Amino acid sequence: MLYAVDVAVYVMEKLAAQRAGPAIGDEFGFYVRLLNQAWFWASMALGPAQLLLWRKILSKTDLSLAYPLCSLTYPLTTIAAV
């Protein structure tokens, strides 16, 4: 479940940045447009969910097992972003 939330957050951030347009020469305008993106706010709203899920996982599993499994997020995000 944590992987799905992590991947969803990264993909939402990518969508928000793409829809905000290029930041070349207009960084302030880019951030204003970014703040107007629903995808950006959805990714920010999932932040607390990530924290709660991570707390739940760590309460049931050792960090030495749980943390290396988080590396699965990278290839899964790459696949989802395509």
N, C-alpha and C positions, 0 to 999 in steps of 0.2 A: 504494500500500500504506500509506503514511504517513497518508493521509486516512482510510482505513478504520480504522486504529488510533486516530487522534484522535477520530473520530466515536464509535467504540465506547467509548472512555474517558468521553467526555462523557455518553453515554446511560447507561452503568453508574453514573456518579455521580448522575445524575438519579433512576434507579431506587432506588438506595440511600437517597437523601434522602427520597424519597416514602415508602418503606417504613419509614423511621425515625420518621415521624410529624412533626407540627408542633413547632417549637422555641419557640413563643410561651410565655413564662413558665417554660419548663423547658429552658433551654439545655444544662445539664449532662446531663440525661437524654437529650436528643436526641443528643448526641455519644456517649454510652454505647451507645444503640441503633444509632447509625451504625456504631460499631466492631463490632457484632454482625452486620452485613450482609455477605453473601458478595459482593454486587455492589461494595461499597466496596473490599474486598480484591482483587477481580479488577481493578478499575481501577487500584489501586496497583501491582499486579504488572505491568501493561502499561506503566508508566512507563519502566522500563529498556529495553523493546522500542522505545518511541518514541525514546529517546535513541540507540539503536544504528541504527535506521532513518534518523534525521536525520543521523547521522555518515556513513552510507553514501551518502546523497543528496548531502551537501556534498562528499564526496570525488570525486564524479563530475560535479557541476554547480556553477555559480557561484551564490553567495548572492543576487546580484541577480536571478536567474531563479527560484531555489527558494523564496525567502521570500514573494514576492508570490503564488505558487501556493498557499501555505498558507491564504490567505484563502478558498479554496474550502471549507475546513472549516466555516465559519460557516453558509452556506446548507445544506450537507449535514447538519449537526447539527440544524438547525431542521426539516428534512424528516424526519429519522429520529426526532426527539423526538415528532413528531405521531403 
